[in-house]
Amino acid sequence: MDKHVLNGVKYPKKIILVGVGGASCSGKTTLAKHLRRTLKNSFIVHQDPEQLVPIHPIHNVQDWDDPDGAIEWPRLASFLRRVREEGGLPSDYKSHDGLNKQIQVPVSDDLTSSWAQKFNDIQEHARTTQGIDIVWGLVDGFLLYWHPDVVRELDVRLFLRVSYDTLKERRERRFGYHTAVLYSPEGSLWQDPPGYWDDIVWPAYVKAHKNMFAEGDVSSGALVRAGEQADKNRPSKEPASKSLSQGLNGAGLLQDAHVPACAGSREPRPRQENQPFDDTPTCSSEARCGEPVSRLVVLAAETMDMGEIFSVACAALMDAA
């Protein structure tokens, strides 16, 4: 565990990784940035698509959204383990998010200051009673909950839920996205071709999240407990977990359920003291991606304003501290 020096005292770091997931244009990046401004010891990891993404077999365009091809899952899981091991973002970390224009959705200064003070109190309590320094890693991604080995690394799991119509309208208002490409360190500006939302983005979102909600209804279906069948015609693969409860402001909170194993990774190799972290992707055999996720906090982001979303998220983070 890395150490953080404060007032001449070295405190071991406790890294808490917070997943901030949701569809494209659901408000997840906005929320992550509000949280970063509130939390003194925090940073953001953006789940950028890979440099080489597949061409859609039917529509013959780059598919930046399909969960099977847009993200190299073993590498992402290894990267998150590295972040936890090193106590922060590696020096070679890069993201193109800073190049993207973002519509500002503010949170009041009073609300931000109120939560900042609460987190400062928690931080001070952790130092004085446990001798640790809490560091928050905010993992912002549109496909965060597809691969169980990535899910397993997330100590808090937030999901912003927004309807098809609102997401489409927001996406079509955006000028484009800067994406990773091999020949340009600054990335390349991607603009959706006609029909891209309906042909590519929305079907990929449904594919990645349909098993999380009853009847595969990603817009209004009830949250499915990990291990519970999401569709009447789909057999259950895990024993039922504890019941779903309702959190603050309509946020669904699911606890104490098993996250299944998945192809593409395994538990990290043991690391000896002073040995460099080995981020070589590793693999296991069973493929169980796209399953319901345990301890998921679902925020009805379409009916809540950003202040309410922000407050529910902060409350979930405090529970994890």
SULBELTA-V41120 format. One record per run of one state. SS is the DSSP state (hx for helix, st for strand, lp for the rest). FROM is the first residue (numbers start at 1). TO is the last residue. If there is no record, write none. Layout:
{{SS:FROM:TO} {SS:FROM:TO}}
This chain:
{{lp:1:2} {st:3:6} {lp:7:8} {st:9:22} {lp:23:27} {hx:28:38} {lp:39:41} {st:42:46} {lp:47:54} {st:55:55} {lp:56:61} {st:62:62} {lp:63:72} {hx:73:86} {lp:87:96} {hx:97:99} {lp:100:108} {hx:109:130} {lp:131:131} {st:132:141} {lp:142:147} {hx:148:151} {lp:152:155} {st:156:161} {lp:162:163} {hx:164:173} {lp:174:176} {st:177:181} {lp:182:183} {st:184:190} {lp:191:195} {hx:196:212} {st:213:213} {hx:214:216} {lp:217:222} {st:223:223} {lp:224:244} {st:245:246} {lp:247:247} {hx:248:250} {lp:251:251} {st:252:253} {lp:254:295} {st:296:300} {lp:301:305} {hx:306:320} {lp:321:321}}
